[in-house]
Amino acid sequence: KLGQSDGYVRAHGIDRIREEGLIMEFLAAHEKVTRKDVESLLGISKSQARRRLEKMIAAGKVKAEGSHPRGTYYVRAN
């Protein structure tokens, strides 16, 4: 039998995977995404959106383009 803390960790891990999936689906439909798009899409704060995108960059899923920082947008890292 799993303890409650195990279930909590699993649920949050799944949420992150689901969030990445939503970002990738958005990219498939729109070709680029901004941090503000991610904030709206996931209902998260500016700093949370930035961290999600940084992790996706580190994992090689997306890459940052445009002028930094205001004109930055993210595309698939094929």
Biopython code that builds the backbone (N, CA, C, O; Angstrom):
import numpy as np
from Bio.PDB.StructureBuilder import StructureBuilder

atoms = [
    (1, "LYS", "N", (0.847, -1.189, 0.000)),
    (1, "LYS", "CA", (0.000, 0.000, 0.000)),
    (1, "LYS", "C", (0.886, 1.244, 0.000)),
    (1, "LYS", "O", (1.848, 1.338, 0.762)),
    (2, "LEU", "N", (0.547, 2.187, -0.861)),
    (2, "LEU", "CA", (1.336, 3.404, -0.954)),
    (2, "LEU", "C", (0.912, 4.416, 0.104)),
    (2, "LEU", "O", (-0.273, 4.551, 0.410)),
    (3, "GLY", "N", (1.897, 5.125, 0.659)),
    (3, "GLY", "CA", (1.604, 6.183, 1.617)),
    (3, "GLY", "C", (1.120, 7.434, 0.920)),
    (3, "GLY", "O", (1.260, 7.570, -0.295)),
    (4, "GLN", "N", (0.562, 8.331, 1.673)),
    (4, "GLN", "CA", (0.044, 9.560, 1.087)),
    (4, "GLN", "C", (1.144, 10.404, 0.464)),
    (4, "GLN", "O", (0.920, 11.019, -0.578)),
    (5, "SER", "N", (2.332, 10.453, 1.072)),
    (5, "SER", "CA", (3.405, 11.284, 0.520)),
    (5, "SER", "C", (3.837, 10.760, -0.853)),
    (5, "SER", "O", (4.169, 11.556, -1.732)),
    (6, "ASP", "N", (3.840, 9.433, -1.055)),
    (6, "ASP", "CA", (4.172, 8.871, -2.364)),
    (6, "ASP", "C", (3.165, 9.313, -3.418)),
    (6, "ASP", "O", (3.538, 9.679, -4.533)),
    (7, "GLY", "N", (1.904, 9.276, -3.058)),
    (7, "GLY", "CA", (0.860, 9.693, -3.985)),
    (7, "GLY", "C", (0.977, 11.160, -4.347)),
    (7, "GLY", "O", (0.749, 11.544, -5.494)),
    (8, "TYR", "N", (1.334, 11.983, -3.366)),
    (8, "TYR", "CA", (1.506, 13.415, -3.613)),
    (8, "TYR", "C", (2.634, 13.654, -4.603)),
    (8, "TYR", "O", (2.479, 14.435, -5.542)),
    (9, "VAL", "N", (3.762, 12.997, -4.406)),
    (9, "VAL", "CA", (4.909, 13.159, -5.301)),
    (9, "VAL", "C", (4.551, 12.687, -6.697)),
    (9, "VAL", "O", (4.869, 13.363, -7.676)),
    (10, "ARG", "N", (3.906, 11.559, -6.805)),
    (10, "ARG", "CA", (3.510, 11.047, -8.119)),
    (10, "ARG", "C", (2.561, 12.004, -8.828)),
    (10, "ARG", "O", (2.711, 12.254, -10.024)),
    (11, "ALA", "N", (1.590, 12.537, -8.104)),
    (11, "ALA", "CA", (0.626, 13.449, -8.717)),
    (11, "ALA", "C", (1.315, 14.699, -9.240)),
    (11, "ALA", "O", (0.999, 15.158, -10.338)),
    (12, "HIS", "N", (2.236, 15.252, -8.491)),
    (12, "HIS", "CA", (2.928, 16.454, -8.944)),
    (12, "HIS", "C", (3.869, 16.163, -10.099)),
    (12, "HIS", "O", (4.038, 17.008, -10.978)),
    (13, "GLY", "N", (4.479, 15.001, -10.120)),
    (13, "GLY", "CA", (5.315, 14.613, -11.258)),
    (13, "GLY", "C", (4.492, 14.505, -12.527)),
    (13, "GLY", "O", (4.931, 14.934, -13.594)),
    (14, "ILE", "N", (3.330, 13.949, -12.423)),
    (14, "ILE", "CA", (2.440, 13.808, -13.569)),
    (14, "ILE", "C", (1.983, 15.180, -14.047)),
    (14, "ILE", "O", (1.889, 15.419, -15.251)),
    (15, "ASP", "N", (1.699, 16.079, -13.112)),
    (15, "ASP", "CA", (1.285, 17.429, -13.489)),
    (15, "ASP", "C", (2.351, 18.104, -14.341)),
    (15, "ASP", "O", (2.021, 18.759, -15.330)),
    (16, "ARG", "N", (3.615, 17.960, -13.980)),
    (16, "ARG", "CA", (4.693, 18.580, -14.754)),
    (16, "ARG", "C", (4.769, 17.988, -16.154)),
    (16, "ARG", "O", (4.973, 18.713, -17.127)),
    (17, "ILE", "N", (4.606, 16.685, -16.256)),
    (17, "ILE", "CA", (4.616, 16.033, -17.568)),
    (17, "ILE", "C", (3.437, 16.537, -18.391)),
    (17, "ILE", "O", (3.586, 16.827, -19.578)),
    (18, "ARG", "N", (2.287, 16.641, -17.776)),
    (18, "ARG", "CA", (1.091, 17.127, -18.461)),
    (18, "ARG", "C", (1.288, 18.579, -18.907)),
    (18, "ARG", "O", (0.884, 18.955, -20.008)),
    (19, "GLU", "N", (1.910, 19.390, -18.047)),
    (19, "GLU", "CA", (2.169, 20.786, -18.406)),
    (19, "GLU", "C", (3.110, 20.882, -19.596)),
    (19, "GLU", "O", (2.873, 21.674, -20.508)),
    (20, "GLU", "N", (4.173, 20.085, -19.602)),
    (20, "GLU", "CA", (5.083, 20.080, -20.749)),
    (20, "GLU", "C", (4.350, 19.661, -22.010)),
    (20, "GLU", "O", (4.581, 20.216, -23.085)),
    (21, "GLY", "N", (3.465, 18.681, -21.879)),
    (21, "GLY", "CA", (2.670, 18.231, -23.022)),
    (21, "GLY", "C", (1.793, 19.344, -23.573)),
    (21, "GLY", "O", (1.665, 19.489, -24.789)),
    (22, "LEU", "N", (1.185, 20.138, -22.683)),
    (22, "LEU", "CA", (0.353, 21.255, -23.126)),
    (22, "LEU", "C", (1.186, 22.309, -23.854)),
    (22, "LEU", "O", (0.749, 22.865, -24.862)),
    (23, "ILE", "N", (2.383, 22.579, -23.342)),
    (23, "ILE", "CA", (3.267, 23.541, -23.999)),
    (23, "ILE", "C", (3.658, 23.025, -25.379)),
    (23, "ILE", "O", (3.664, 23.787, -26.346)),
    (24, "MET", "N", (3.981, 21.746, -25.477)),
    (24, "MET", "CA", (4.374, 21.175, -26.765)),
    (24, "MET", "C", (3.194, 21.168, -27.742)),
    (24, "MET", "O", (3.385, 21.394, -28.937)),
    (25, "GLU", "N", (1.988, 20.914, -27.253)),
    (25, "GLU", "CA", (0.792, 20.977, -28.111)),
    (25, "GLU", "C", (0.574, 22.403, -28.611)),
    (25, "GLU", "O", (0.235, 22.612, -29.776)),
    (26, "PHE", "N", (0.769, 23.381, -27.728)),
    (26, "PHE", "CA", (0.645, 24.779, -28.123)),
    (26, "PHE", "C", (1.653, 25.097, -29.217)),
    (26, "PHE", "O", (1.319, 25.760, -30.200)),
    (27, "LEU", "N", (2.883, 24.627, -29.049)),
    (27, "LEU", "CA", (3.927, 24.857, -30.056)),
    (27, "LEU", "C", (3.580, 24.191, -31.382)),
    (27, "LEU", "O", (3.870, 24.746, -32.442)),
    (28, "ALA", "N", (2.977, 23.035, -31.343)),
    (28, "ALA", "CA", (2.589, 22.350, -32.576)),
    (28, "ALA", "C", (1.542, 23.169, -33.338)),
    (28, "ALA", "O", (1.532, 23.181, -34.569)),
    (29, "ALA", "N", (0.677, 23.841, -32.609)),
    (29, "ALA", "CA", (-0.387, 24.619, -33.231)),
    (29, "ALA", "C", (0.048, 26.031, -33.620)),
    (29, "ALA", "O", (-0.478, 26.596, -34.579)),
    (30, "HIS", "N", (1.004, 26.608, -32.885)),
    (30, "HIS", "CA", (1.354, 28.016, -33.075)),
    (30, "HIS", "C", (2.807, 28.272, -33.465)),
    (30, "HIS", "O", (3.156, 29.414, -33.764)),
    (31, "GLU", "N", (3.645, 27.280, -33.473)),
    (31, "GLU", "CA", (5.059, 27.341, -33.856)),
    (31, "GLU", "C", (5.967, 28.065, -32.869)),
    (31, "GLU", "O", (7.168, 27.793, -32.838)),
    (32, "LYS", "N", (5.428, 28.984, -32.055)),
    (32, "LYS", "CA", (6.244, 29.615, -31.024)),
    (32, "LYS", "C", (5.365, 29.941, -29.821)),
    (32, "LYS", "O", (4.146, 30.070, -29.935)),
    (33, "VAL", "N", (6.013, 30.071, -28.674)),
    (33, "VAL", "CA", (5.302, 30.352, -27.434)),
    (33, "VAL", "C", (6.125, 31.365, -26.640)),
    (33, "VAL", "O", (7.355, 31.348, -26.689)),
    (34, "THR", "N", (5.450, 32.235, -25.918)),
    (34, "THR", "CA", (6.135, 33.182, -25.046)),
    (34, "THR", "C", (5.924, 32.764, -23.595)),
    (34, "THR", "O", (5.094, 31.905, -23.298)),
    (35, "ARG", "N", (6.682, 33.381, -22.702)),
    (35, "ARG", "CA", (6.504, 33.102, -21.285)),
    (35, "ARG", "C", (5.088, 33.472, -20.865)),
    (35, "ARG", "O", (4.463, 32.755, -20.084)),
    (36, "LYS", "N", (4.583, 34.587, -21.381)),
    (36, "LYS", "CA", (3.211, 35.006, -21.047)),
    (36, "LYS", "C", (2.181, 33.990, -21.528)),
    (36, "LYS", "O", (1.178, 33.754, -20.854)),
    (37, "ASP", "N", (2.426, 33.387, -22.691)),
    (37, "ASP", "CA", (1.533, 32.333, -23.179)),
    (37, "ASP", "C", (1.502, 31.176, -22.191)),
    (37, "ASP", "O", (0.439, 30.637, -21.882)),
    (38, "VAL", "N", (2.691, 30.798, -21.694)),
    (38, "VAL", "CA", (2.788, 29.680, -20.752)),
    (38, "VAL", "C", (2.073, 30.028, -19.446)),
    (38, "VAL", "O", (1.389, 29.182, -18.869)),
    (39, "GLU", "N", (2.228, 31.262, -18.982)),
    (39, "GLU", "CA", (1.519, 31.703, -17.774)),
    (39, "GLU", "C", (0.010, 31.504, -17.942)),
    (39, "GLU", "O", (-0.651, 30.930, -17.077)),
    (40, "SER", "N", (-0.519, 31.983, -19.063)),
    (40, "SER", "CA", (-1.964, 31.886, -19.322)),
    (40, "SER", "C", (-2.416, 30.446, -19.525)),
    (40, "SER", "O", (-3.441, 30.025, -18.989)),
    (41, "LEU", "N", (-1.646, 29.701, -20.298)),
    (41, "LEU", "CA", (-1.996, 28.325, -20.619)),
    (41, "LEU", "C", (-2.084, 27.446, -19.372)),
    (41, "LEU", "O", (-3.004, 26.640, -19.232)),
    (42, "LEU", "N", (-1.108, 27.613, -18.464)),
    (42, "LEU", "CA", (-1.036, 26.748, -17.286)),
    (42, "LEU", "C", (-1.598, 27.384, -16.021)),
    (42, "LEU", "O", (-1.767, 26.706, -15.008)),
    (43, "GLY", "N", (-1.890, 28.680, -16.073)),
    (43, "GLY", "CA", (-2.398, 29.363, -14.883)),
    (43, "GLY", "C", (-1.355, 29.443, -13.785)),
    (43, "GLY", "O", (-1.655, 29.207, -12.614)),
    (44, "ILE", "N", (-0.112, 29.780, -14.169)),
    (44, "ILE", "CA", (0.989, 29.840, -13.209)),
    (44, "ILE", "C", (1.615, 31.229, -13.229)),
    (44, "ILE", "O", (1.301, 32.050, -14.091)),
    (45, "SER", "N", (2.499, 31.481, -12.274)),
    (45, "SER", "CA", (3.139, 32.788, -12.159)),
    (45, "SER", "C", (4.255, 32.964, -13.194)),
    (45, "SER", "O", (4.658, 32.015, -13.868)),
    (46, "LYS", "N", (4.736, 34.191, -13.298)),
    (46, "LYS", "CA", (5.824, 34.536, -14.214)),
    (46, "LYS", "C", (7.072, 33.706, -13.916)),
    (46, "LYS", "O", (7.695, 33.164, -14.829)),
    (47, "SER", "N", (7.433, 33.607, -12.634)),
    (47, "SER", "CA", (8.642, 32.855, -12.276)),
    (47, "SER", "C", (8.470, 31.352, -12.513)),
    (47, "SER", "O", (9.420, 30.680, -12.913)),
    (48, "GLN", "N", (7.281, 30.824, -12.273)),
    (48, "GLN", "CA", (7.035, 29.407, -12.533)),
    (48, "GLN", "C", (7.117, 29.113, -14.026)),
    (48, "GLN", "O", (7.672, 28.093, -14.432)),
    (49, "ALA", "N", (6.566, 30.003, -14.840)),
    (49, "ALA", "CA", (6.608, 29.820, -16.293)),
    (49, "ALA", "C", (8.058, 29.858, -16.781)),
    (49, "ALA", "O", (8.455, 29.051, -17.621)),
    (50, "ARG", "N", (8.837, 30.788, -16.257)),
    (50, "ARG", "CA", (10.249, 30.892, -16.629)),
    (50, "ARG", "C", (10.994, 29.605, -16.278)),
    (50, "ARG", "O", (11.774, 29.092, -17.081)),
    (51, "ARG", "N", (10.749, 29.088, -15.073)),
    (51, "ARG", "CA", (11.416, 27.844, -14.648)),
    (51, "ARG", "C", (11.011, 26.654, -15.523)),
    (51, "ARG", "O", (11.856, 25.833, -15.880)),
    (52, "ARG", "N", (9.714, 26.557, -15.872)),
    (52, "ARG", "CA", (9.262, 25.457, -16.746)),
    (52, "ARG", "C", (9.999, 25.515, -18.076)),
    (52, "ARG", "O", (10.486, 24.499, -18.571)),
    (53, "LEU", "N", (10.076, 26.710, -18.648)),
    (53, "LEU", "CA", (10.730, 26.862, -19.942)),
    (53, "LEU", "C", (12.230, 26.590, -19.838)),
    (53, "LEU", "O", (12.808, 25.985, -20.741)),
    (54, "GLU", "N", (12.867, 27.027, -18.754)),
    (54, "GLU", "CA", (14.295, 26.750, -18.563)),
    (54, "GLU", "C", (14.558, 25.246, -18.480)),
    (54, "GLU", "O", (15.539, 24.753, -19.038)),
    (55, "LYS", "N", (13.688, 24.526, -17.789)),
    (55, "LYS", "CA", (13.843, 23.068, -17.685)),
    (55, "LYS", "C", (13.654, 22.405, -19.044)),
    (55, "LYS", "O", (14.347, 21.441, -19.371)),
    (56, "MET", "N", (12.722, 22.918, -19.830)),
    (56, "MET", "CA", (12.486, 22.351, -21.160)),
    (56, "MET", "C", (13.666, 22.650, -22.091)),
    (56, "MET", "O", (13.993, 21.839, -22.958)),
    (57, "ILE", "N", (14.302, 23.804, -21.914)),
    (57, "ILE", "CA", (15.509, 24.129, -22.681)),
    (57, "ILE", "C", (16.623, 23.162, -22.292)),
    (57, "ILE", "O", (17.294, 22.598, -23.157)),
    (58, "ALA", "N", (16.816, 22.974, -20.993)),
    (58, "ALA", "CA", (17.863, 22.072, -20.503)),
    (58, "ALA", "C", (17.653, 20.642, -20.981)),
    (58, "ALA", "O", (18.615, 19.908, -21.207)),
    (59, "ALA", "N", (16.392, 20.252, -21.133)),
    (59, "ALA", "CA", (16.067, 18.896, -21.589)),
    (59, "ALA", "C", (16.131, 18.777, -23.112)),
    (59, "ALA", "O", (15.958, 17.687, -23.657)),
    (60, "GLY", "N", (16.380, 19.898, -23.802)),
    (60, "GLY", "CA", (16.484, 19.867, -25.255)),
    (60, "GLY", "C", (15.147, 19.809, -25.979)),
    (60, "GLY", "O", (15.088, 19.420, -27.145)),
    (61, "LYS", "N", (14.072, 20.194, -25.295)),
    (61, "LYS", "CA", (12.742, 20.149, -25.912)),
    (61, "LYS", "C", (12.403, 21.436, -26.645)),
    (61, "LYS", "O", (11.737, 21.408, -27.680)),
    (62, "VAL", "N", (12.861, 22.571, -26.110)),
    (62, "VAL", "CA", (12.622, 23.861, -26.747)),
    (62, "VAL", "C", (13.916, 24.659, -26.750)),
    (62, "VAL", "O", (14.864, 24.339, -26.033)),
    (63, "LYS", "N", (13.938, 25.708, -27.574)),
    (63, "LYS", "CA", (15.074, 26.626, -27.558)),
    (63, "LYS", "C", (14.538, 28.046, -27.590)),
    (63, "LYS", "O", (13.478, 28.320, -28.152)),
    (64, "ALA", "N", (15.302, 28.948, -26.968)),
    (64, "ALA", "CA", (14.918, 30.356, -26.899)),
    (64, "ALA", "C", (15.430, 31.081, -28.133)),
    (64, "ALA", "O", (16.545, 30.838, -28.594)),
    (65, "GLU", "N", (14.606, 31.968, -28.655)),
    (65, "GLU", "CA", (14.981, 32.795, -29.800)),
    (65, "GLU", "C", (14.470, 34.202, -29.566)),
    (65, "GLU", "O", (13.727, 34.449, -28.616)),
    (66, "GLY", "N", (14.863, 35.116, -30.423)),
    (66, "GLY", "CA", (14.435, 36.500, -30.313)),
    (66, "GLY", "C", (15.402, 37.308, -29.475)),
    (66, "GLY", "O", (16.412, 36.791, -28.996)),
    (67, "SER", "N", (15.081, 38.591, -29.302)),
    (67, "SER", "CA", (15.949, 39.462, -28.516)),
    (67, "SER", "C", (15.643, 39.272, -27.034)),
    (67, "SER", "O", (14.483, 39.184, -26.632)),
    (68, "HIS", "N", (16.674, 39.212, -26.250)),
    (68, "HIS", "CA", (16.503, 38.948, -24.814)),
    (68, "HIS", "C", (16.437, 40.256, -24.064)),
    (68, "HIS", "O", (17.140, 41.188, -24.455)),
    (69, "PRO", "N", (15.651, 40.398, -23.019)),
    (69, "PRO", "CA", (14.680, 39.438, -22.517)),
    (69, "PRO", "C", (13.268, 39.666, -23.053)),
    (69, "PRO", "O", (12.477, 38.724, -23.103)),
    (70, "ARG", "N", (12.936, 40.885, -23.451)),
    (70, "ARG", "CA", (11.541, 41.196, -23.799)),
    (70, "ARG", "C", (11.031, 40.501, -25.052)),
    (70, "ARG", "O", (9.853, 40.149, -25.116)),
    (71, "GLY", "N", (11.872, 40.296, -26.033)),
    (71, "GLY", "CA", (11.405, 39.704, -27.279)),
    (71, "GLY", "C", (11.625, 38.213, -27.364)),
    (71, "GLY", "O", (11.542, 37.637, -28.449)),
    (72, "THR", "N", (11.904, 37.577, -26.243)),
    (72, "THR", "CA", (12.191, 36.154, -26.244)),
    (72, "THR", "C", (10.926, 35.336, -26.502)),
    (72, "THR", "O", (9.864, 35.595, -25.935)),
    (73, "TYR", "N", (11.076, 34.352, -27.368)),
    (73, "TYR", "CA", (10.016, 33.375, -27.590)),
    (73, "TYR", "C", (10.699, 32.015, -27.713)),
    (73, "TYR", "O", (11.918, 31.931, -27.861)),
    (74, "TYR", "N", (9.915, 30.977, -27.650)),
    (74, "TYR", "CA", (10.452, 29.614, -27.612)),
    (74, "TYR", "C", (9.861, 28.794, -28.747)),
    (74, "TYR", "O", (8.676, 28.896, -29.066)),
    (75, "VAL", "N", (10.709, 27.990, -29.340)),
    (75, "VAL", "CA", (10.310, 27.118, -30.444)),
    (75, "VAL", "C", (10.765, 25.698, -30.123)),
    (75, "VAL", "O", (11.591, 25.478, -29.237)),
    (76, "ARG", "N", (10.207, 24.739, -30.864)),
    (76, "ARG", "CA", (10.630, 23.344, -30.700)),
    (76, "ARG", "C", (12.103, 23.219, -31.061)),
    (76, "ARG", "O", (12.575, 23.849, -32.007)),
    (77, "ALA", "N", (12.814, 22.413, -30.313)),
    (77, "ALA", "CA", (14.237, 22.181, -30.561)),
    (77, "ALA", "C", (14.397, 20.869, -31.312)),
    (77, "ALA", "O", (14.859, 19.880, -30.744)),
    (78, "ASN", "N", (14.022, 20.856, -32.570)),
    (78, "ASN", "CA", (14.077, 19.625, -33.378)),
    (78, "ASN", "C", (15.464, 19.227, -33.664)),
    (78, "ASN", "O", (15.691, 18.216, -34.330)),
]
sb = StructureBuilder()
sb.init_structure("model")
sb.init_model(0)
sb.init_chain("A")
sb.init_seg("    ")
for serial, (resi, resn, name, xyz) in enumerate(atoms, 1):
    if name == "N":
        sb.init_residue(resn, " ", resi, " ")
    sb.init_atom(name, np.array(xyz, "f"), 0.0, 1.0, " ", f" {name:<3s}", serial, name[0])
structure = sb.get_structure()
